[in-house]
Amino acid sequence: MSLPTSFILFKRVAALAAVALLAGCTIAKPRTDDPLEQFNRKAYHFNDQIDQAVIRPVAVGYRKITNPPVRRSISDFYTNIRMPITIANDLLQARPVRAAQGTGRFLVNLTLGVGGFFDPASQMGIPLNETDFGITLARWGVPEGDYLVLPFVGSTTVRDVWRLPVDSYFFDPLSYYSRNHSFKAGQYYLPQVLYLVTLRARAIDAESFLQSAYDPYVFLRDAYRQQRLYQIYDGNPPNDVIEQMQGQKDQNFDPDELLKEQHDWERKNEQKPANN
């Protein structure tokens, strides 16, 4: 497995801000269908320890030595160079129009965008649509399966975990480049390492969402599954699916109780001394 897929969990955190907005004013019920929770919490804690000890400090340093335009250009480059993953999966999903649109975006940014460091495609009205093999499986009816947290990988499901080897091995240009070069001093891993640092640096702005949750594991689990649901339905899931996800059909669902638990947690943590 390539290095980017080994630390894909940091991409999940980068999406937390967007995921939090999906819930709107309705409180989503914490999910109970987590039979692997005991293992998942241990893996979550392990990944968090690695993040705090190694990955986050590097990402903070990266933000200190770069400015927003530089970070945006580097982010645009990696977004564009990974477009073949989306194009291939659009074809696997039998969506040729979106595949053609993605191909056009990729070529425009690769040429007019100076290798992808700029994004003229968006200015030309070509939208960015991203997909992967996990969504491909979902669109062909493969069930989600249990939620799963893997060491060095992070949040996934029994279905989504297949996107790691498939997308990485067959469709990711960075992985293909690494596999087909010798590693005299590991220099060919540098583009992948910088990609990881870029993702983690973007995630720093979303950390407050995780810190404000009274159970970060539950928040991340539910946010991940909610995000994936919206991706599968192109941002517009059916109303009955939303209601089921938010627990509105469950007679035992009490939003006031959830608010009370959250407020109790906030008051408790306001009394704790801040960590330096």
C-alpha positions in Angstrom: 0.0 0.0 0.0 1.3 3.4 -0.9 2.2 6.1 1.6 -0.7 8.4 0.9 -3.3 5.6 1.6 -1.5 4.7 4.8 -2.2 8.1 6.2 -5.6 8.8 4.5 -7.2 9.5 7.8 -5.9 13.1 7.7 -8.0 13.7 4.6 -11.0 12.8 6.7 -10.3 15.5 9.2 -9.9 18.1 6.5 -13.5 17.5 5.5 -15.0 18.0 9.0 -15.9 21.6 8.5 -17.9 20.8 5.4 -19.5 17.8 7.1 -20.6 19.8 10.1 -22.5 22.1 7.9 -24.4 19.2 6.3 -26.4 18.6 9.5 -27.9 22.1 9.3 -30.1 22.9 12.2 -31.2 19.3 12.8 -29.3 17.3 15.3 -28.1 13.9 13.9 -28.6 11.0 16.3 -25.4 9.2 17.3 -25.3 5.9 15.5 -25.5 2.7 17.4 -24.6 0.3 14.6 -20.9 0.1 15.5 -20.2 -3.5 16.4 -16.4 -2.9 16.1 -16.4 0.1 18.4 -14.0 -1.4 21.0 -11.4 -2.1 18.3 -12.2 1.2 16.5 -11.6 3.3 19.6 -8.2 1.8 20.1 -7.2 2.4 16.5 -8.6 5.9 16.7 -6.4 6.6 19.8 -3.4 5.2 18.2 -3.8 7.3 15.1 -4.4 10.4 17.2 -1.2 9.8 19.1 0.8 9.6 15.8 -0.9 12.7 14.5 -0.1 14.8 17.6 3.4 13.6 17.9 4.5 13.7 14.2 2.1 14.8 11.5 0.5 17.8 13.1 3.8 19.5 14.1 5.1 19.1 10.5 1.8 20.5 9.2 2.0 23.5 11.6 5.6 24.1 10.4 4.5 24.0 6.8 1.9 26.6 7.4 4.4 28.9 9.1 6.9 28.8 6.2 4.2 29.2 3.4 1.6 31.8 2.7 -2.0 31.1 1.6 -1.4 31.6 -2.2 1.5 29.1 -2.1 -0.5 26.6 -0.1 -3.5 27.0 -2.5 -1.3 26.4 -5.6 0.2 23.3 -4.0 -3.3 22.1 -3.1 -4.5 22.8 -6.6 -1.7 20.7 -8.1 -2.5 17.7 -6.0 -6.2 18.0 -6.6 -5.5 18.0 -10.3 -2.9 15.3 -10.5 -5.3 13.0 -8.7 -8.2 13.7 -11.1 -7.5 10.3 -13.0 -9.0 8.6 -9.9 -12.3 10.5 -10.4 -12.3 10.0 -14.2 -11.7 6.3 -13.9 -14.4 5.8 -11.3 -16.9 7.9 -13.3 -16.4 5.5 -16.1 -16.9 2.5 -13.8 -20.1 4.2 -12.5 -21.3 4.4 -16.2 -21.2 8.2 -16.1 -19.4 9.1 -19.3 -20.5 12.8 -19.3 -18.9 13.4 -15.9 -15.8 11.4 -17.0 -15.5 13.7 -20.0 -16.0 16.8 -17.9 -13.3 15.6 -15.4 -11.0 14.9 -18.3 -11.5 18.4 -19.7 -10.8 19.9 -16.3 -7.7 17.8 -15.9 -6.3 18.8 -19.3 -7.2 22.5 -18.9 -5.4 22.8 -15.5 -2.5 20.7 -16.7 -1.8 23.0 -19.6 -3.3 26.4 -19.0 -2.8 26.0 -15.3 0.9 25.4 -15.6 1.0 21.8 -14.5 -2.0 22.1 -12.3 -0.6 24.8 -9.9 -3.4 27.1 -11.0 -7.1 26.4 -11.5 -8.3 28.1 -14.7 -10.9 25.3 -15.2 -13.0 26.6 -12.3 -12.9 30.1 -13.8 -14.1 28.6 -17.1 -17.1 27.0 -15.3 -15.8 23.4 -15.2 -16.8 22.2 -11.8 -14.7 20.0 -9.6 -16.4 16.6 -8.9 -14.5 14.0 -6.9 -15.4 10.3 -6.5 -13.6 7.1 -5.7 -14.0 3.3 -5.8 -15.9 3.2 -2.5 -18.6 5.4 -4.1 -18.5 3.2 -7.2 -19.2 0.1 -5.1 -22.1 2.0 -3.4 -23.6 3.1 -6.6 -23.6 -0.5 -7.8 -25.5 -1.6 -4.7 -22.7 -3.0 -2.5 -23.8 -2.5 1.2 -21.8 -0.2 3.4 -20.8 -2.8 6.0 -19.5 -2.0 9.5 -17.7 1.2 10.3 -14.0 0.6 10.6 -11.0 2.5 11.9 -7.7 1.1 10.8 -4.2 2.0 12.2 -2.4 4.4 9.9 -5.6 4.6 7.7 -8.4 6.1 9.8 -12.1 6.1 9.2 -13.5 3.8 6.6 -16.1 1.0 6.2 -16.0 -2.6 5.0 -17.0 -1.3 1.6 -14.9 1.9 1.5 -11.7 0.2 2.5 -11.5 -1.3 -1.0 -10.9 2.1 -2.5 -7.4 2.2 -0.8 -5.8 -0.6 -2.8 -7.9 -0.1 -6.0 -7.6 3.7 -6.4 -4.0 3.7 -5.2 -2.7 0.9 -7.4 -4.6 1.4 -10.6 -5.6 5.1 -10.9 -3.4 7.3 -8.7 -0.5 8.9 -10.8 1.5 9.6 -7.6 1.4 5.9 -6.7 2.2 4.8 -10.2 5.2 7.2 -10.3 6.5 5.9 -7.0 6.2 2.2 -8.0 8.1 2.7 -11.2 11.2 4.4 -9.9 14.0 3.2 -7.7 14.2 4.6 -4.2 17.9 5.4 -3.7 17.2 7.7 -0.8 13.5 7.7 -0.7 13.4 10.9 -2.8 10.5 9.6 -4.9 8.3 9.6 -1.8 8.7 13.3 -1.4 5.7 14.3 -3.6 3.5 11.9 -1.5 4.8 13.2 1.8 4.1 16.8 0.7 0.6 15.7 -0.3 0.0 14.4 3.2 1.4 17.5 4.8 -0.8 19.6 2.6 -3.9 17.7 3.6 -3.1 17.9 7.3 -2.3 21.6 7.1 -5.8 22.2 5.6 -7.3 20.1 8.4 -6.0 22.4 11.1 -8.7 25.0 10.4 -11.3 22.3 11.1 -9.9 21.0 14.4 -12.3 23.2 16.5 -15.2 21.0 15.3 -13.5 17.9 16.8 -12.4 19.7 19.9 -15.9 20.9 20.7 -17.5 17.4 20.4 -18.1 15.7 23.8 -17.1 12.4 22.1 -14.6 13.0 19.3 -14.7 9.4 18.2 -18.5 9.4 17.8 -18.4 12.8 16.1 -15.8 11.7 13.5 -17.6 8.4 13.0 -20.9 10.0 12.3 -19.4 12.8 10.3 -17.5 10.4 8.1 -20.6 8.3 7.3 -22.7 11.4 6.8 -20.2 12.8 4.4 -20.0 9.6 2.4 -23.8 9.5 2.1 -23.9 12.9 0.6 -21.1 12.0 -1.8 -23.0 8.9 -3.0 -26.1 11.0 -3.7 -24.2 13.9 -5.2 -25.0 16.1 -2.3 -28.8 15.5 -2.5 -29.8 12.3 -0.7 -33.5 11.4 -0.6 -35.5 12.8 2.3 -36.2 9.3 3.8 -32.5 8.6 3.8 -31.8 11.9 5.6 -34.5 11.3 8.2 -33.2 7.8 8.9 -29.7 9.1 9.2 -30.8 11.9 11.6 -32.9 9.5 13.7 -36.2 11.3 13.1 -38.0 8.0 12.6 -36.7 6.6 15.9 -39.2 7.1 18.7 -36.4 7.0 21.3 -34.6 9.9 19.6 -34.6 12.9 21.9 -32.7 16.0 20.5 -33.1 17.9 23.8 -31.2 15.1 25.5 -28.4 15.3 23.0 -28.2 19.1 23.5 -28.1 18.6 27.2 -25.2 16.1 26.9 -23.3 18.5 24.7 -23.9 21.5 27.0 -22.8 19.4 30.0 -19.6 18.5 28.2 -18.9 22.1 27.3 -19.4 23.4 30.8 -17.2 20.6 32.2 -14.4 21.4 29.8 -14.7 25.2 30.3 -13.6 24.6 33.9 -10.5 22.7 32.9 -7.2 24.6 32.6 -6.1 25.1 29.0 -3.3 22.9 27.8 -0.2 24.7 26.8 
